[in-house]
Amino acid sequence: MPNSTSRPAFALVPGAGSTPWYWHRVVQELRARQYDATAVRLPCENPDAGLPEYADAVADAIGDRRDVVVVSHSFGAFTAPLVCRRRPVRALVLVAPMIPLPGETGSQWWERTGHAEARRTADLRAGRDPDAEADLETLFLHDLPPDLAEAALLHGECDQASTPFDQPWPAPAWPDVPTRVIAFRHDRVFPLEFQRRLSRDRLGILADQLDGSHVGILSNAVELTRYLVR
C-alpha cells in the first residue's frame, strides 16, 4: 500500500478535445513545490482509440511510479477511474467532471444527467440568453485574460474523435480509491448546482468548490494546486 505520508506524483488528465497544455500552469505550480507532475497526452485525434486506450495512455505516462494522484478534468473522469486497474493510485481528484455510471456512454451522459435543463436554469438565473449560440469564449474562456484565451485557442484544442463518447463506460463500479470532486463556482458548462448534485447522487461525495470557469484548471491554477497538495 502507498505510504500516506510520502509525497505523491500527479498525473493530470485533459478533458475532451483538449491537449495537455490546459494543465501547464498547474504543472508549473506543482513542480515549483517539488512535486512530480505530468500532464498526459491522450490519443484524442485517433478514431481507433477508445476509453481503454485512453487509460493505457495515462498508465504509460505514470510508468513505474507507485504513489500517484490521478487528477482529471471534465470528460477525463471517464478515463481516470480505469487507470486504477492498471497502476497503483493513491487518490482520484475529479475537476469539473463528467461522472459516469457503469455502462453509460459519454453521448448518453448529457440527457441522463439532465444537463440541458440545468444549464438553461443557470443561464436564466445569471441573466444570460439560454438560446444564444454558444462559443468557446463565452462558455469556456470567459474568466481568462485576452492573451491567455488566445493561447488556449492556439495551443489547447485538438480534434476530438467520437470513439470514446460512443463506448459504454466499462468499469462495473467506481474503484475503491479515495475520490474528491472539485466544482468551479463560475462554470457555465457544468453549473455549480448541477456539479454538486451529480457528485452527491453518483458518488455520494460533497463537491469542494473553487472559483473559476470550466477551465479553472487554467484560470485558477494556483488555488487548485494548493488544494491538490493540501
Beta strands, then each sheet from edge to edge (+ up, - down):
strand 1: 9-13
strand 2: 37-39
strand 3: 68-73
strand 4: 89-95
strand 5: 179-184
strand 6: 208-210
sheet 1: 2+ 1+ 3+ 4+ 5+ 6+
end
